[in-house]
Amino acid sequence: MNTQAIGGCDPQSAICARGITRDFEAGQTTIRVLHGIDADVRSGEMTYVVGESGSGKTTLISIMCGILYPTAGEVKVFGTDIYKLTDTELVNFRLNNIGFIFQQYNLIPSIDAAANAAVPLIAKGMAVNEARERAKVLLEKLNILDQADKLPRQLSGGQQQRVAIARALVHEPRLVVCDEPTAALDARSGRRVMDLLREVAVAPDRACIIVTHDNRIFDLADRIIVLEDGRITHDGKDMPDDH
């Protein structure tokens, strides 16, 4: 991995990524998914990453938040060079600073919705009953408090997604990373989720980055980054006219 210092980072950036390259091995073939990307996610903003399927969106945000190592390049999150941390340090950094909303939800099938939403608090040492009550506040804001005692298999796709969103926000992370957070939701529920994300995740010392195809919510973005074939082709307030 490149070990040169990251240059040109705004001290106010939540994420500063420089020279991000990612290769995947397919048999004896190497496929380059990201091509030396420089990108920033600023505190106080809701940043969208959009593009066609296969353009590298999920790979990019996974690298930006410490889930997937880059082949080359460096990432600072709130000033910490995350790929210079040990594995244990990186796990603790994510737990204390980042909330994730995964496209596949990743709920624990054997525990109910409130417990699933409370997982980050329990992992940080909070008593289970207190963590559940804290989680229920968010479940109520997401209009699914009546589902708090149900197992994931008893919930619809949209309800599972809202539990996953509550789990991402319950420990009040400084950075919220979302992969298609409104994909399974109707327009009204999607707006409710986006309003909650802005309320909880966007502040002068916090940021939110969202991968989405949902053009119903494009108007809510502070910045839109467009990826095409692993390269940034647009970075601005609005979607370009040709998209």
Biotite code that builds the C-alpha atoms (Angstrom):
import biotite.structure as struc

atoms = struc.array([
    struc.Atom([0.000, 0.000, 0.000], chain_id="A", res_id=1, res_name="MET", atom_name="CA", element="C"),
    struc.Atom([1.072, 3.571, -0.671], chain_id="A", res_id=2, res_name="ASN", atom_name="CA", element="C"),
    struc.Atom([2.550, 5.027, 2.508], chain_id="A", res_id=3, res_name="THR", atom_name="CA", element="C"),
    struc.Atom([3.120, 8.620, 1.425], chain_id="A", res_id=4, res_name="GLN", atom_name="CA", element="C"),
    struc.Atom([1.418, 11.289, 3.496], chain_id="A", res_id=5, res_name="ALA", atom_name="CA", element="C"),
    struc.Atom([-2.007, 12.389, 2.380], chain_id="A", res_id=6, res_name="ILE", atom_name="CA", element="C"),
    struc.Atom([-1.836, 15.802, 0.746], chain_id="A", res_id=7, res_name="GLY", atom_name="CA", element="C"),
    struc.Atom([-4.454, 18.480, 0.236], chain_id="A", res_id=8, res_name="GLY", atom_name="CA", element="C"),
    struc.Atom([-6.803, 17.371, 2.994], chain_id="A", res_id=9, res_name="CYS", atom_name="CA", element="C"),
    struc.Atom([-9.183, 19.959, 4.412], chain_id="A", res_id=10, res_name="ASP", atom_name="CA", element="C"),
    struc.Atom([-8.954, 19.770, 8.221], chain_id="A", res_id=11, res_name="PRO", atom_name="CA", element="C"),
    struc.Atom([-12.771, 19.971, 8.276], chain_id="A", res_id=12, res_name="GLN", atom_name="CA", element="C"),
    struc.Atom([-13.205, 16.911, 6.061], chain_id="A", res_id=13, res_name="SER", atom_name="CA", element="C"),
    struc.Atom([-14.868, 13.927, 7.667], chain_id="A", res_id=14, res_name="ALA", atom_name="CA", element="C"),
    struc.Atom([-13.221, 11.716, 5.015], chain_id="A", res_id=15, res_name="ILE", atom_name="CA", element="C"),
    struc.Atom([-10.181, 12.519, 2.915], chain_id="A", res_id=16, res_name="CYS", atom_name="CA", element="C"),
    struc.Atom([-9.322, 9.820, 0.367], chain_id="A", res_id=17, res_name="ALA", atom_name="CA", element="C"),
    struc.Atom([-6.336, 10.120, -1.941], chain_id="A", res_id=18, res_name="ARG", atom_name="CA", element="C"),
    struc.Atom([-5.171, 7.851, -4.750], chain_id="A", res_id=19, res_name="GLY", atom_name="CA", element="C"),
    struc.Atom([-7.704, 5.110, -3.978], chain_id="A", res_id=20, res_name="ILE", atom_name="CA", element="C"),
    struc.Atom([-7.205, 2.119, -6.236], chain_id="A", res_id=21, res_name="THR", atom_name="CA", element="C"),
    struc.Atom([-8.838, -1.265, -5.769], chain_id="A", res_id=22, res_name="ARG", atom_name="CA", element="C"),
    struc.Atom([-8.119, -4.442, -7.713], chain_id="A", res_id=23, res_name="ASP", atom_name="CA", element="C"),
    struc.Atom([-9.958, -7.757, -7.511], chain_id="A", res_id=24, res_name="PHE", atom_name="CA", element="C"),
    struc.Atom([-8.608, -11.080, -8.674], chain_id="A", res_id=25, res_name="GLU", atom_name="CA", element="C"),
    struc.Atom([-10.832, -13.135, -10.994], chain_id="A", res_id=26, res_name="ALA", atom_name="CA", element="C"),
    struc.Atom([-8.951, -16.355, -11.663], chain_id="A", res_id=27, res_name="GLY", atom_name="CA", element="C"),
    struc.Atom([-5.708, -15.285, -13.309], chain_id="A", res_id=28, res_name="GLN", atom_name="CA", element="C"),
    struc.Atom([-7.136, -11.896, -14.285], chain_id="A", res_id=29, res_name="THR", atom_name="CA", element="C"),
    struc.Atom([-6.840, -8.702, -12.253], chain_id="A", res_id=30, res_name="THR", atom_name="CA", element="C"),
    struc.Atom([-9.820, -6.375, -12.519], chain_id="A", res_id=31, res_name="ILE", atom_name="CA", element="C"),
    struc.Atom([-9.340, -2.743, -11.494], chain_id="A", res_id=32, res_name="ARG", atom_name="CA", element="C"),
    struc.Atom([-12.565, -1.416, -9.964], chain_id="A", res_id=33, res_name="VAL", atom_name="CA", element="C"),
    struc.Atom([-11.313, 1.969, -8.720], chain_id="A", res_id=34, res_name="LEU", atom_name="CA", element="C"),
    struc.Atom([-8.702, 4.046, -10.550], chain_id="A", res_id=35, res_name="HIS", atom_name="CA", element="C"),
    struc.Atom([-6.753, 6.388, -8.249], chain_id="A", res_id=36, res_name="GLY", atom_name="CA", element="C"),
    struc.Atom([-9.716, 8.257, -6.806], chain_id="A", res_id=37, res_name="ILE", atom_name="CA", element="C"),
    struc.Atom([-9.326, 11.491, -4.830], chain_id="A", res_id=38, res_name="ASP", atom_name="CA", element="C"),
    struc.Atom([-12.483, 12.363, -2.883], chain_id="A", res_id=39, res_name="ALA", atom_name="CA", element="C"),
    struc.Atom([-13.603, 14.221, 0.226], chain_id="A", res_id=40, res_name="ASP", atom_name="CA", element="C"),
    struc.Atom([-16.694, 13.972, 2.412], chain_id="A", res_id=41, res_name="VAL", atom_name="CA", element="C"),
    struc.Atom([-17.142, 17.197, 4.330], chain_id="A", res_id=42, res_name="ARG", atom_name="CA", element="C"),
    struc.Atom([-18.456, 17.551, 7.841], chain_id="A", res_id=43, res_name="SER", atom_name="CA", element="C"),
    struc.Atom([-21.887, 19.160, 7.971], chain_id="A", res_id=44, res_name="GLY", atom_name="CA", element="C"),
    struc.Atom([-22.931, 17.692, 4.616], chain_id="A", res_id=45, res_name="GLU", atom_name="CA", element="C"),
    struc.Atom([-24.964, 14.846, 3.201], chain_id="A", res_id=46, res_name="MET", atom_name="CA", element="C"),
    struc.Atom([-22.938, 13.485, 0.285], chain_id="A", res_id=47, res_name="THR", atom_name="CA", element="C"),
    struc.Atom([-24.391, 11.112, -2.298], chain_id="A", res_id=48, res_name="TYR", atom_name="CA", element="C"),
    struc.Atom([-22.386, 8.673, -4.426], chain_id="A", res_id=49, res_name="VAL", atom_name="CA", element="C"),
    struc.Atom([-24.304, 7.707, -7.555], chain_id="A", res_id=50, res_name="VAL", atom_name="CA", element="C"),
    struc.Atom([-23.593, 5.805, -10.748], chain_id="A", res_id=51, res_name="GLY", atom_name="CA", element="C"),
    struc.Atom([-24.539, 2.737, -12.724], chain_id="A", res_id=52, res_name="GLU", atom_name="CA", element="C"),
    struc.Atom([-24.302, -0.737, -11.205], chain_id="A", res_id=53, res_name="SER", atom_name="CA", element="C"),
    struc.Atom([-20.680, -1.869, -11.307], chain_id="A", res_id=54, res_name="GLY", atom_name="CA", element="C"),
    struc.Atom([-19.266, 1.660, -11.289], chain_id="A", res_id=55, res_name="SER", atom_name="CA", element="C"),
    struc.Atom([-17.497, 1.082, -7.943], chain_id="A", res_id=56, res_name="GLY", atom_name="CA", element="C"),
    struc.Atom([-19.819, 2.925, -5.536], chain_id="A", res_id=57, res_name="LYS", atom_name="CA", element="C"),
    struc.Atom([-20.065, 0.306, -2.804], chain_id="A", res_id=58, res_name="THR", atom_name="CA", element="C"),
    struc.Atom([-16.367, -0.524, -3.118], chain_id="A", res_id=59, res_name="THR", atom_name="CA", element="C"),
    struc.Atom([-15.491, 3.147, -2.650], chain_id="A", res_id=60, res_name="LEU", atom_name="CA", element="C"),
    struc.Atom([-17.588, 3.718, 0.454], chain_id="A", res_id=61, res_name="ILE", atom_name="CA", element="C"),
    struc.Atom([-16.408, 0.397, 1.925], chain_id="A", res_id=62, res_name="SER", atom_name="CA", element="C"),
    struc.Atom([-12.820, 1.631, 1.596], chain_id="A", res_id=63, res_name="ILE", atom_name="CA", element="C"),
    struc.Atom([-13.733, 5.059, 2.942], chain_id="A", res_id=64, res_name="MET", atom_name="CA", element="C"),
    struc.Atom([-15.090, 3.605, 6.178], chain_id="A", res_id=65, res_name="CYS", atom_name="CA", element="C"),
    struc.Atom([-12.579, 0.877, 6.916], chain_id="A", res_id=66, res_name="GLY", atom_name="CA", element="C"),
    struc.Atom([-14.396, -2.252, 5.762], chain_id="A", res_id=67, res_name="ILE", atom_name="CA", element="C"),
    struc.Atom([-12.352, -2.987, 2.639], chain_id="A", res_id=68, res_name="LEU", atom_name="CA", element="C"),
    struc.Atom([-8.631, -2.307, 2.254], chain_id="A", res_id=69, res_name="TYR", atom_name="CA", element="C"),
    struc.Atom([-7.529, -0.396, -0.850], chain_id="A", res_id=70, res_name="PRO", atom_name="CA", element="C"),
    struc.Atom([-4.927, -1.847, -3.176], chain_id="A", res_id=71, res_name="THR", atom_name="CA", element="C"),
    struc.Atom([-3.266, 1.578, -3.106], chain_id="A", res_id=72, res_name="ALA", atom_name="CA", element="C"),
    struc.Atom([-4.026, 4.947, -1.591], chain_id="A", res_id=73, res_name="GLY", atom_name="CA", element="C"),
    struc.Atom([-4.841, 6.344, 1.836], chain_id="A", res_id=74, res_name="GLU", atom_name="CA", element="C"),
    struc.Atom([-7.920, 7.375, 3.781], chain_id="A", res_id=75, res_name="VAL", atom_name="CA", element="C"),
    struc.Atom([-8.236, 9.723, 6.733], chain_id="A", res_id=76, res_name="LYS", atom_name="CA", element="C"),
    struc.Atom([-11.473, 9.718, 8.723], chain_id="A", res_id=77, res_name="VAL", atom_name="CA", element="C"),
    struc.Atom([-11.710, 12.690, 11.074], chain_id="A", res_id=78, res_name="PHE", atom_name="CA", element="C"),
    struc.Atom([-7.956, 13.059, 10.760], chain_id="A", res_id=79, res_name="GLY", atom_name="CA", element="C"),
    struc.Atom([-7.115, 9.421, 11.550], chain_id="A", res_id=80, res_name="THR", atom_name="CA", element="C"),
    struc.Atom([-5.247, 7.481, 8.872], chain_id="A", res_id=81, res_name="ASP", atom_name="CA", element="C"),
    struc.Atom([-7.428, 4.398, 9.283], chain_id="A", res_id=82, res_name="ILE", atom_name="CA", element="C"),
    struc.Atom([-5.314, 1.937, 7.306], chain_id="A", res_id=83, res_name="TYR", atom_name="CA", element="C"),
    struc.Atom([-2.347, 2.573, 9.569], chain_id="A", res_id=84, res_name="LYS", atom_name="CA", element="C"),
    struc.Atom([-4.351, 1.281, 12.549], chain_id="A", res_id=85, res_name="LEU", atom_name="CA", element="C"),
    struc.Atom([-4.053, -2.280, 13.779], chain_id="A", res_id=86, res_name="THR", atom_name="CA", element="C"),
    struc.Atom([-7.050, -4.537, 13.143], chain_id="A", res_id=87, res_name="ASP", atom_name="CA", element="C"),
    struc.Atom([-8.224, -4.112, 16.749], chain_id="A", res_id=88, res_name="THR", atom_name="CA", element="C"),
    struc.Atom([-7.764, -0.342, 16.617], chain_id="A", res_id=89, res_name="GLU", atom_name="CA", element="C"),
    struc.Atom([-9.721, -0.178, 13.361], chain_id="A", res_id=90, res_name="LEU", atom_name="CA", element="C"),
    struc.Atom([-12.616, -2.190, 14.817], chain_id="A", res_id=91, res_name="VAL", atom_name="CA", element="C"),
    struc.Atom([-12.749, 0.117, 17.838], chain_id="A", res_id=92, res_name="ASN", atom_name="CA", element="C"),
    struc.Atom([-12.500, 3.199, 15.640], chain_id="A", res_id=93, res_name="PHE", atom_name="CA", element="C"),
    struc.Atom([-15.475, 2.074, 13.563], chain_id="A", res_id=94, res_name="ARG", atom_name="CA", element="C"),
    struc.Atom([-17.497, 1.222, 16.673], chain_id="A", res_id=95, res_name="LEU", atom_name="CA", element="C"),
    struc.Atom([-16.912, 4.647, 18.185], chain_id="A", res_id=96, res_name="ASN", atom_name="CA", element="C"),
    struc.Atom([-17.183, 6.809, 15.069], chain_id="A", res_id=97, res_name="ASN", atom_name="CA", element="C"),
    struc.Atom([-19.110, 5.154, 12.232], chain_id="A", res_id=98, res_name="ILE", atom_name="CA", element="C"),
    struc.Atom([-22.651, 3.892, 11.740], chain_id="A", res_id=99, res_name="GLY", atom_name="CA", element="C"),
    struc.Atom([-23.414, 1.564, 8.828], chain_id="A", res_id=100, res_name="PHE", atom_name="CA", element="C"),
    struc.Atom([-26.633, 0.986, 6.924], chain_id="A", res_id=101, res_name="ILE", atom_name="CA", element="C"),
    struc.Atom([-25.992, -2.074, 4.782], chain_id="A", res_id=102, res_name="PHE", atom_name="CA", element="C"),
    struc.Atom([-27.968, -2.902, 1.640], chain_id="A", res_id=103, res_name="GLN", atom_name="CA", element="C"),
    struc.Atom([-28.599, -6.439, 2.958], chain_id="A", res_id=104, res_name="GLN", atom_name="CA", element="C"),
    struc.Atom([-29.557, -5.157, 6.467], chain_id="A", res_id=105, res_name="TYR", atom_name="CA", element="C"),
    struc.Atom([-27.423, -7.840, 8.258], chain_id="A", res_id=106, res_name="ASN", atom_name="CA", element="C"),
    struc.Atom([-29.811, -8.160, 11.198], chain_id="A", res_id=107, res_name="LEU", atom_name="CA", element="C"),
    struc.Atom([-29.172, -10.894, 13.763], chain_id="A", res_id=108, res_name="ILE", atom_name="CA", element="C"),
    struc.Atom([-31.962, -13.436, 13.170], chain_id="A", res_id=109, res_name="PRO", atom_name="CA", element="C"),
    struc.Atom([-32.204, -14.733, 16.768], chain_id="A", res_id=110, res_name="SER", atom_name="CA", element="C"),
    struc.Atom([-32.912, -11.404, 18.528], chain_id="A", res_id=111, res_name="ILE", atom_name="CA", element="C"),
    struc.Atom([-35.797, -8.971, 18.227], chain_id="A", res_id=112, res_name="ASP", atom_name="CA", element="C"),
    struc.Atom([-35.886, -5.611, 16.479], chain_id="A", res_id=113, res_name="ALA", atom_name="CA", element="C"),
    struc.Atom([-35.113, -3.535, 19.575], chain_id="A", res_id=114, res_name="ALA", atom_name="CA", element="C"),
    struc.Atom([-32.104, -5.686, 20.442], chain_id="A", res_id=115, res_name="ALA", atom_name="CA", element="C"),
    struc.Atom([-30.845, -5.518, 16.852], chain_id="A", res_id=116, res_name="ASN", atom_name="CA", element="C"),
    struc.Atom([-31.101, -1.739, 16.903], chain_id="A", res_id=117, res_name="ALA", atom_name="CA", element="C"),
    struc.Atom([-29.296, -1.649, 20.254], chain_id="A", res_id=118, res_name="ALA", atom_name="CA", element="C"),
    struc.Atom([-26.286, -3.765, 19.184], chain_id="A", res_id=119, res_name="VAL", atom_name="CA", element="C"),
    struc.Atom([-23.737, -0.877, 18.937], chain_id="A", res_id=120, res_name="PRO", atom_name="CA", element="C"),
    struc.Atom([-24.636, 0.358, 22.424], chain_id="A", res_id=121, res_name="LEU", atom_name="CA", element="C"),
    struc.Atom([-24.384, -3.137, 23.899], chain_id="A", res_id=122, res_name="ILE", atom_name="CA", element="C"),
    struc.Atom([-21.033, -3.606, 22.150], chain_id="A", res_id=123, res_name="ALA", atom_name="CA", element="C"),
    struc.Atom([-19.821, -0.416, 23.831], chain_id="A", res_id=124, res_name="LYS", atom_name="CA", element="C"),
    struc.Atom([-20.803, -1.799, 27.262], chain_id="A", res_id=125, res_name="GLY", atom_name="CA", element="C"),
    struc.Atom([-24.236, -0.302, 27.918], chain_id="A", res_id=126, res_name="MET", atom_name="CA", element="C"),
    struc.Atom([-26.672, -2.451, 29.920], chain_id="A", res_id=127, res_name="ALA", atom_name="CA", element="C"),
    struc.Atom([-29.044, -4.351, 27.645], chain_id="A", res_id=128, res_name="VAL", atom_name="CA", element="C"),
    struc.Atom([-32.264, -2.883, 29.064], chain_id="A", res_id=129, res_name="ASN", atom_name="CA", element="C"),
    struc.Atom([-30.952, 0.678, 28.823], chain_id="A", res_id=130, res_name="GLU", atom_name="CA", element="C"),
    struc.Atom([-29.697, 0.068, 25.281], chain_id="A", res_id=131, res_name="ALA", atom_name="CA", element="C"),
    struc.Atom([-33.083, -1.343, 24.224], chain_id="A", res_id=132, res_name="ARG", atom_name="CA", element="C"),
    struc.Atom([-34.898, 1.707, 25.572], chain_id="A", res_id=133, res_name="GLU", atom_name="CA", element="C"),
    struc.Atom([-32.504, 4.024, 23.739], chain_id="A", res_id=134, res_name="ARG", atom_name="CA", element="C"),
    struc.Atom([-33.072, 2.045, 20.542], chain_id="A", res_id=135, res_name="ALA", atom_name="CA", element="C"),
    struc.Atom([-36.842, 2.230, 20.936], chain_id="A", res_id=136, res_name="LYS", atom_name="CA", element="C"),
    struc.Atom([-36.672, 6.036, 20.708], chain_id="A", res_id=137, res_name="VAL", atom_name="CA", element="C"),
    struc.Atom([-35.355, 5.690, 17.162], chain_id="A", res_id=138, res_name="LEU", atom_name="CA", element="C"),
    struc.Atom([-37.776, 2.889, 16.286], chain_id="A", res_id=139, res_name="LEU", atom_name="CA", element="C"),
    struc.Atom([-40.588, 5.262, 17.263], chain_id="A", res_id=140, res_name="GLU", atom_name="CA", element="C"),
    struc.Atom([-39.179, 8.031, 15.064], chain_id="A", res_id=141, res_name="LYS", atom_name="CA", element="C"),
    struc.Atom([-39.087, 5.513, 12.205], chain_id="A", res_id=142, res_name="LEU", atom_name="CA", element="C"),
    struc.Atom([-42.714, 4.541, 12.905], chain_id="A", res_id=143, res_name="ASN", atom_name="CA", element="C"),
    struc.Atom([-41.975, 0.897, 13.803], chain_id="A", res_id=144, res_name="ILE", atom_name="CA", element="C"),
    struc.Atom([-42.030, 0.926, 17.594], chain_id="A", res_id=145, res_name="LEU", atom_name="CA", element="C"),
    struc.Atom([-44.910, -1.568, 17.429], chain_id="A", res_id=146, res_name="ASP", atom_name="CA", element="C"),
    struc.Atom([-42.468, -4.047, 15.832], chain_id="A", res_id=147, res_name="GLN", atom_name="CA", element="C"),
    struc.Atom([-39.836, -3.765, 18.591], chain_id="A", res_id=148, res_name="ALA", atom_name="CA", element="C"),
    struc.Atom([-40.416, -7.261, 20.011], chain_id="A", res_id=149, res_name="ASP", atom_name="CA", element="C"),
    struc.Atom([-40.533, -9.078, 16.665], chain_id="A", res_id=150, res_name="LYS", atom_name="CA", element="C"),
    struc.Atom([-37.743, -11.159, 15.143], chain_id="A", res_id=151, res_name="LEU", atom_name="CA", element="C"),
    struc.Atom([-36.332, -10.112, 11.751], chain_id="A", res_id=152, res_name="PRO", atom_name="CA", element="C"),
    struc.Atom([-38.146, -12.952, 9.945], chain_id="A", res_id=153, res_name="ARG", atom_name="CA", element="C"),
    struc.Atom([-41.440, -11.505, 11.192], chain_id="A", res_id=154, res_name="GLN", atom_name="CA", element="C"),
    struc.Atom([-40.745, -8.111, 9.609], chain_id="A", res_id=155, res_name="LEU", atom_name="CA", element="C"),
    struc.Atom([-41.242, -6.906, 6.072], chain_id="A", res_id=156, res_name="SER", atom_name="CA", element="C"),
    struc.Atom([-38.243, -5.812, 4.013], chain_id="A", res_id=157, res_name="GLY", atom_name="CA", element="C"),
    struc.Atom([-39.003, -2.157, 4.665], chain_id="A", res_id=158, res_name="GLY", atom_name="CA", element="C"),
    struc.Atom([-39.348, -2.757, 8.395], chain_id="A", res_id=159, res_name="GLN", atom_name="CA", element="C"),
    struc.Atom([-36.050, -4.634, 8.506], chain_id="A", res_id=160, res_name="GLN", atom_name="CA", element="C"),
    struc.Atom([-34.421, -1.746, 6.696], chain_id="A", res_id=161, res_name="GLN", atom_name="CA", element="C"),
    struc.Atom([-35.716, 0.735, 9.257], chain_id="A", res_id=162, res_name="ARG", atom_name="CA", element="C"),
    struc.Atom([-34.357, -1.422, 12.087], chain_id="A", res_id=163, res_name="VAL", atom_name="CA", element="C"),
    struc.Atom([-30.989, -1.380, 10.318], chain_id="A", res_id=164, res_name="ALA", atom_name="CA", element="C"),
    struc.Atom([-31.195, 2.407, 10.084], chain_id="A", res_id=165, res_name="ILE", atom_name="CA", element="C"),
    struc.Atom([-31.973, 2.683, 13.806], chain_id="A", res_id=166, res_name="ALA", atom_name="CA", element="C"),
    struc.Atom([-28.964, 0.452, 14.559], chain_id="A", res_id=167, res_name="ARG", atom_name="CA", element="C"),
    struc.Atom([-26.711, 2.736, 12.492], chain_id="A", res_id=168, res_name="ALA", atom_name="CA", element="C"),
    struc.Atom([-27.840, 5.867, 14.332], chain_id="A", res_id=169, res_name="LEU", atom_name="CA", element="C"),
    struc.Atom([-28.362, 4.662, 17.910], chain_id="A", res_id=170, res_name="VAL", atom_name="CA", element="C"),
    struc.Atom([-24.806, 5.365, 19.133], chain_id="A", res_id=171, res_name="HIS", atom_name="CA", element="C"),
    struc.Atom([-24.794, 8.828, 17.515], chain_id="A", res_id=172, res_name="GLU", atom_name="CA", element="C"),
    struc.Atom([-21.784, 8.195, 15.260], chain_id="A", res_id=173, res_name="PRO", atom_name="CA", element="C"),
    struc.Atom([-19.823, 11.053, 13.742], chain_id="A", res_id=174, res_name="ARG", atom_name="CA", element="C"),
    struc.Atom([-20.036, 9.424, 10.298], chain_id="A", res_id=175, res_name="LEU", atom_name="CA", element="C"),
    struc.Atom([-23.032, 7.546, 8.886], chain_id="A", res_id=176, res_name="VAL", atom_name="CA", element="C"),
    struc.Atom([-22.434, 5.404, 5.798], chain_id="A", res_id=177, res_name="VAL", atom_name="CA", element="C"),
    struc.Atom([-25.514, 4.220, 3.898], chain_id="A", res_id=178, res_name="CYS", atom_name="CA", element="C"),
    struc.Atom([-25.867, 1.793, 0.993], chain_id="A", res_id=179, res_name="ASP", atom_name="CA", element="C"),
    struc.Atom([-29.287, 2.342, -0.644], chain_id="A", res_id=180, res_name="GLU", atom_name="CA", element="C"),
    struc.Atom([-31.100, 3.382, 2.581], chain_id="A", res_id=181, res_name="PRO", atom_name="CA", element="C"),
    struc.Atom([-34.440, 4.040, 0.835], chain_id="A", res_id=182, res_name="THR", atom_name="CA", element="C"),
    struc.Atom([-34.426, 1.180, -1.690], chain_id="A", res_id=183, res_name="ALA", atom_name="CA", element="C"),
    struc.Atom([-37.120, -0.892, 0.058], chain_id="A", res_id=184, res_name="ALA", atom_name="CA", element="C"),
    struc.Atom([-39.235, 2.053, 1.188], chain_id="A", res_id=185, res_name="LEU", atom_name="CA", element="C"),
    struc.Atom([-42.191, 3.898, -0.304], chain_id="A", res_id=186, res_name="ASP", atom_name="CA", element="C"),
    struc.Atom([-41.843, 7.617, -0.966], chain_id="A", res_id=187, res_name="ALA", atom_name="CA", element="C"),
    struc.Atom([-43.291, 8.728, 2.392], chain_id="A", res_id=188, res_name="ARG", atom_name="CA", element="C"),
    struc.Atom([-41.163, 6.332, 4.454], chain_id="A", res_id=189, res_name="SER", atom_name="CA", element="C"),
    struc.Atom([-38.104, 7.239, 2.389], chain_id="A", res_id=190, res_name="GLY", atom_name="CA", element="C"),
    struc.Atom([-38.558, 10.925, 3.167], chain_id="A", res_id=191, res_name="ARG", atom_name="CA", element="C"),
    struc.Atom([-39.000, 10.119, 6.857], chain_id="A", res_id=192, res_name="ARG", atom_name="CA", element="C"),
    struc.Atom([-35.709, 8.205, 6.824], chain_id="A", res_id=193, res_name="VAL", atom_name="CA", element="C"),
    struc.Atom([-33.871, 10.993, 5.029], chain_id="A", res_id=194, res_name="MET", atom_name="CA", element="C"),
    struc.Atom([-35.226, 13.590, 7.454], chain_id="A", res_id=195, res_name="ASP", atom_name="CA", element="C"),
    struc.Atom([-33.995, 11.468, 10.367], chain_id="A", res_id=196, res_name="LEU", atom_name="CA", element="C"),
    struc.Atom([-30.583, 11.003, 8.745], chain_id="A", res_id=197, res_name="LEU", atom_name="CA", element="C"),
    struc.Atom([-30.238, 14.740, 8.362], chain_id="A", res_id=198, res_name="ARG", atom_name="CA", element="C"),
    struc.Atom([-31.368, 15.343, 11.954], chain_id="A", res_id=199, res_name="GLU", atom_name="CA", element="C"),
    struc.Atom([-29.001, 12.800, 13.496], chain_id="A", res_id=200, res_name="VAL", atom_name="CA", element="C"),
    struc.Atom([-26.111, 12.484, 11.063], chain_id="A", res_id=201, res_name="ALA", atom_name="CA", element="C"),
    struc.Atom([-25.539, 15.962, 9.659], chain_id="A", res_id=202, res_name="VAL", atom_name="CA", element="C"),
    struc.Atom([-23.965, 18.539, 11.955], chain_id="A", res_id=203, res_name="ALA", atom_name="CA", element="C"),
    struc.Atom([-20.789, 20.678, 11.958], chain_id="A", res_id=204, res_name="PRO", atom_name="CA", element="C"),
    struc.Atom([-18.840, 17.757, 13.456], chain_id="A", res_id=205, res_name="ASP", atom_name="CA", element="C"),
    struc.Atom([-20.681, 14.942, 11.628], chain_id="A", res_id=206, res_name="ARG", atom_name="CA", element="C"),
    struc.Atom([-21.258, 13.754, 8.089], chain_id="A", res_id=207, res_name="ALA", atom_name="CA", element="C"),
    struc.Atom([-23.322, 11.309, 6.083], chain_id="A", res_id=208, res_name="CYS", atom_name="CA", element="C"),
    struc.Atom([-22.400, 9.537, 2.844], chain_id="A", res_id=209, res_name="ILE", atom_name="CA", element="C"),
    struc.Atom([-25.062, 7.703, 0.863], chain_id="A", res_id=210, res_name="ILE", atom_name="CA", element="C"),
    struc.Atom([-24.936, 5.367, -2.115], chain_id="A", res_id=211, res_name="VAL", atom_name="CA", element="C"),
    struc.Atom([-28.260, 5.609, -3.915], chain_id="A", res_id=212, res_name="THR", atom_name="CA", element="C"),
    struc.Atom([-30.074, 5.128, -7.199], chain_id="A", res_id=213, res_name="HIS", atom_name="CA", element="C"),
    struc.Atom([-33.206, 6.779, -5.780], chain_id="A", res_id=214, res_name="ASP", atom_name="CA", element="C"),
    struc.Atom([-33.837, 9.932, -7.800], chain_id="A", res_id=215, res_name="ASN", atom_name="CA", element="C"),
    struc.Atom([-36.736, 10.778, -5.453], chain_id="A", res_id=216, res_name="ARG", atom_name="CA", element="C"),
    struc.Atom([-34.171, 11.992, -2.887], chain_id="A", res_id=217, res_name="ILE", atom_name="CA", element="C"),
    struc.Atom([-31.532, 13.617, -5.105], chain_id="A", res_id=218, res_name="PHE", atom_name="CA", element="C"),
    struc.Atom([-32.818, 17.072, -4.128], chain_id="A", res_id=219, res_name="ASP", atom_name="CA", element="C"),
    struc.Atom([-31.853, 16.432, -0.484], chain_id="A", res_id=220, res_name="LEU", atom_name="CA", element="C"),
    struc.Atom([-28.128, 16.079, -1.203], chain_id="A", res_id=221, res_name="ALA", atom_name="CA", element="C"),
    struc.Atom([-25.594, 18.748, -0.285], chain_id="A", res_id=222, res_name="ASP", atom_name="CA", element="C"),
    struc.Atom([-23.144, 17.176, -2.753], chain_id="A", res_id=223, res_name="ARG", atom_name="CA", element="C"),
    struc.Atom([-23.375, 14.510, -5.423], chain_id="A", res_id=224, res_name="ILE", atom_name="CA", element="C"),
    struc.Atom([-20.365, 12.480, -6.575], chain_id="A", res_id=225, res_name="ILE", atom_name="CA", element="C"),
    struc.Atom([-20.896, 10.559, -9.810], chain_id="A", res_id=226, res_name="VAL", atom_name="CA", element="C"),
    struc.Atom([-18.805, 7.460, -10.508], chain_id="A", res_id=227, res_name="LEU", atom_name="CA", element="C"),
    struc.Atom([-18.365, 5.917, -13.952], chain_id="A", res_id=228, res_name="GLU", atom_name="CA", element="C"),
    struc.Atom([-16.155, 2.860, -14.432], chain_id="A", res_id=229, res_name="ASP", atom_name="CA", element="C"),
    struc.Atom([-14.304, 3.492, -11.199], chain_id="A", res_id=230, res_name="GLY", atom_name="CA", element="C"),
    struc.Atom([-13.600, 7.172, -11.847], chain_id="A", res_id=231, res_name="ARG", atom_name="CA", element="C"),
    struc.Atom([-15.253, 10.356, -10.574], chain_id="A", res_id=232, res_name="ILE", atom_name="CA", element="C"),
    struc.Atom([-16.869, 12.217, -13.457], chain_id="A", res_id=233, res_name="THR", atom_name="CA", element="C"),
    struc.Atom([-18.804, 14.808, -11.443], chain_id="A", res_id=234, res_name="HIS", atom_name="CA", element="C"),
    struc.Atom([-18.610, 16.346, -7.965], chain_id="A", res_id=235, res_name="ASP", atom_name="CA", element="C"),
    struc.Atom([-21.093, 19.127, -7.239], chain_id="A", res_id=236, res_name="GLY", atom_name="CA", element="C"),
    struc.Atom([-24.374, 20.259, -5.741], chain_id="A", res_id=237, res_name="LYS", atom_name="CA", element="C"),
    struc.Atom([-26.683, 18.954, -8.456], chain_id="A", res_id=238, res_name="ASP", atom_name="CA", element="C"),
    struc.Atom([-26.838, 15.986, -10.794], chain_id="A", res_id=239, res_name="MET", atom_name="CA", element="C"),
    struc.Atom([-25.363, 16.777, -14.221], chain_id="A", res_id=240, res_name="PRO", atom_name="CA", element="C"),
    struc.Atom([-27.897, 17.145, -17.033], chain_id="A", res_id=241, res_name="ASP", atom_name="CA", element="C"),
    struc.Atom([-26.773, 13.949, -18.791], chain_id="A", res_id=242, res_name="ASP", atom_name="CA", element="C"),
    struc.Atom([-27.736, 11.729, -15.799], chain_id="A", res_id=243, res_name="HIS", atom_name="CA", element="C"),
])
